[in-house]
Amino acid sequence: MYQNYKQYLQAELTLIKEVGLFKNERIIISAQGAVIRVADGNEVLNFCANNYLGLSNSPALIEAAKKGLDSHGYGVSSVRFICGTQDIHKQLEASIARFFGTEDTILYAACFDANGGVFEPLLGEEDAVISDALNHASIIDGVRLCKAQRYRYANADMDDLETQLKTAQAHRFRLIVTDGVFSMDGNVAPLDKIYALATKYNALVMVDESHSAGVVGRTGRGVTERYNLRGKIEIITGTLGKAFGGAIGGFTTGKQEIIDLLRQRSRPYLFSNSIPPMVAAAGIKMFEMMDESNELQDKLHRNTAYFVERMKLVGFDIKPTESAICAVMLYDAKLSQEMAARLLDEGIYVTGFYFPVVPKDQARIRVQISAAHKTEHLDKCIAAFTKVGKDLNVLMC
Ligand SMILES: *Cc1c(COP(=O)(O)O)cnc(C)c1O
């Protein structure tokens, strides 16, 4: 049997290579950070991590993780409801709820699991999910696992959302679901308008804050802070794997009864292991740091404004962004790959994206800014972009 199957797999892999979509992993041999060492021994500046607050290699978090390792051990070898809940898991859940101004939180191994386990227990056949077309893959998969009817609206298109809401009026309950920040463009979901439509058409709202938590809003509390909607949104999901230290872990936070029911029925919570104690311990420390100071958020916001302003001055076409994601538009797939390769030669690590990850003829390089970047890092990145951009003739002035 395997011989036949192997031939099938080899043909699939060849096909992926032929259309130029084969993904290679680049090996990093240092810790994650603004400066990383890659497998050939070279140091490069990293502009493609979700390390928005620069906490991936934070000495304070490493120390908190070590303490957690000493006090609570390496692993808990259990799902939460059997014997996998330690005091620090409960403390972390409370920290997350405090951060977002919500009533309670439930932890998962990852946000992929939070999204995978949120729809099915909460909605039935007679209900409707109304989802932004550019929502994350984990939301799409989570929606597929539930029996509710599915509606889709064009990205951040409020006219289309209103049309879908009207069509969905006959259902028992309606849930609008959106990413807080869309990962390819860096745009923020218009949550004020979504909330107004939800109120008008009697719907619940869920926001995935994975790319927005720690980033959007003056104190990085996410899109609910940006739009003055703290405590008003029924369901927020998010990750500990991006701005919040980047280790592992996801969560759903929101209304008490919703979290209560998820603890009873959410399958990735009931049938998957608890996060490691050291991750819980470092997470608690991380949210304490967020409460104590706004330094990292301020630095991130300054860095992003600095980068975008100067890149535009040089003549790059940058999508309007309200996050730490800057899409440098090139429109041509091959150009995006060549530009990324040339930038790596210049010591700048970025990724080029093209169809089907972004729409056809919308190829781009995605630059992700971090609070860990120093001004000299940003300047070096802008200089390299300028040099390569001139060589490849992509500057608008
Ligand atoms: C990254 C991301 C996830 C997945 O988070 P993990 O914790 O890494 O599983 C889910 N949703 C969105 C919007 C994301 O950007």
The ligand as an SDF file (V2000), in Angstrom:
LIG
                    3D

 15 15  0  0  0  0  0  0  0  0999 V2000
   -1.4450   33.5490   15.2830 C   0  0  0  0  0  0  0  0  0  0  0  0
   -2.9150   33.5470   15.3000 C   0  0  0  0  0  0  0  0  0  0  0  0
   -3.6210   32.4750   15.8500 C   0  0  0  0  0  0  0  0  0  0  0  0
   -2.9480   31.2360   16.3490 C   0  0  0  0  0  0  0  0  0  0  0  0
   -2.2940   31.4660   17.5630 O   0  0  0  0  0  0  0  0  0  0  0  0
   -1.4640   30.2730   18.2340 P   0  0  0  0  0  0  0  0  0  0  0  0
   -1.5200   30.5510   19.6820 O   0  0  0  0  0  0  0  0  0  0  0  0
   -0.1010   30.3510   17.6440 O   0  0  0  0  0  0  0  0  0  0  0  0
   -2.1490   28.9980   17.8660 O   0  0  0  0  0  0  0  0  0  0  0  0
   -4.9990   32.5610   15.9020 C   0  0  0  0  0  0  0  0  0  0  0  0
   -5.6590   33.6400   15.4200 N   0  0  0  0  0  0  0  0  0  0  0  0
   -5.0080   34.6810   14.8550 C   0  0  0  0  0  0  0  0  0  0  0  0
   -5.7830   35.8450   14.3350 C   0  0  0  0  0  0  0  0  0  0  0  0
   -3.6140   34.6580   14.7650 C   0  0  0  0  0  0  0  0  0  0  0  0
   -2.9740   35.6740   14.2060 O   0  0  0  0  0  0  0  0  0  0  0  0
  1  2  1  0
  2  3  1  0
  2 14  2  0
  3  4  1  0
  3 10  2  0
  4  5  1  0
  5  6  1  0
  6  7  2  0
  6  8  1  0
  6  9  1  0
 10 11  1  0
 11 12  2  0
 12 13  1  0
 12 14  1  0
 14 15  1  0
M  END
$$$$
